[in-house]
């Protein structure tokens, strides 16, 4: 896949599935945590994998 956002949402969805939130409050916290789990290293890796930039930039 050549769209970095797809990789991001994949990570977020995997995180949310692992949390298995059953209430709105749990889901709200899980979404916050899932988005916080996306690191700069993840983003750079996804863009590099999708050929948008090189790892040395």
Kinemage of the C-alpha trace (Angstrom):
@kinemage 1
@onewidth
@group {chain A} dominant
@subgroup {mainchain}
@vectorlist {calphas} color= white
{ca unk a 1} P 0.000 0.000 0.000
{ca unk a 2} L 1.388 3.421 -0.936
{ca unk a 3} L -0.650 5.568 1.417
{ca unk a 4} L 0.917 6.171 4.856
{ca unk a 5} L -2.428 7.027 6.473
{ca unk a 6} L -3.625 3.470 5.816
{ca unk a 7} L -0.726 2.171 7.901
{ca unk a 8} L -1.566 4.642 10.645
{ca unk a 9} L -5.230 3.600 10.799
{ca unk a 10} L -4.184 -0.041 10.746
{ca unk a 11} L -2.075 0.502 13.871
{ca unk a 12} L -4.868 2.465 15.573
{ca unk a 13} L -7.486 -0.195 14.744
{ca unk a 14} L -5.230 -2.987 15.995
{ca unk a 15} L -4.717 -1.082 19.252
{ca unk a 16} L -8.468 -0.502 19.650
{ca unk a 17} L -9.259 -4.156 19.019
{ca unk a 18} L -6.763 -5.187 21.681
{ca unk a 19} L -8.448 -2.869 24.206
{ca unk a 20} L -11.954 -4.226 23.497
{ca unk a 21} L -13.634 -1.174 25.022
{ca unk a 22} L -17.220 -1.821 26.104
{ca unk a 23} L -18.311 1.615 27.295
{ca unk a 24} L -18.132 5.081 25.789
{ca unk a 25} L -15.638 6.172 28.443
{ca unk a 26} L -13.412 3.148 27.762
{ca unk a 27} L -13.621 3.769 24.016
{ca unk a 28} L -12.809 7.448 24.448
{ca unk a 29} L -9.721 6.577 26.496
{ca unk a 30} L -8.709 3.798 24.092
{ca unk a 31} L -8.859 6.182 21.114
{ca unk a 32} L -6.749 8.726 22.978
{ca unk a 33} L -4.202 6.047 23.871
{ca unk a 34} L -4.212 4.575 20.354
{ca unk a 35} L -3.449 7.917 18.744
{ca unk a 36} L -0.757 8.612 21.341
{ca unk a 37} L 0.813 5.248 20.491
{ca unk a 38} L 1.599 6.473 16.964
{ca unk a 39} L 5.196 7.640 17.200
{ca unk a 40} L 7.349 9.869 15.019
{ca unk a 41} L 9.377 6.771 14.196
{ca unk a 42} L 6.187 5.044 12.975
{ca unk a 43} L 5.325 7.991 10.746
{ca unk a 44} L 8.811 8.235 9.263
{ca unk a 45} L 8.802 4.495 8.633
{ca unk a 46} L 5.426 4.601 6.880
{ca unk a 47} L 6.452 7.480 4.632
{ca unk a 48} L 9.755 5.780 3.837
{ca unk a 49} L 7.997 2.474 3.125
{ca unk a 50} L 5.605 4.276 0.790
{ca unk a 51} L 8.542 5.948 -1.045
{ca unk a 52} L 7.612 9.511 -0.069
{ca unk a 53} L 11.009 10.294 1.416
{ca unk a 54} L 14.245 8.628 2.341
{ca unk a 55} L 15.147 7.526 5.858
{ca unk a 56} L 18.106 9.935 5.917
{ca unk a 57} L 15.939 13.086 5.569
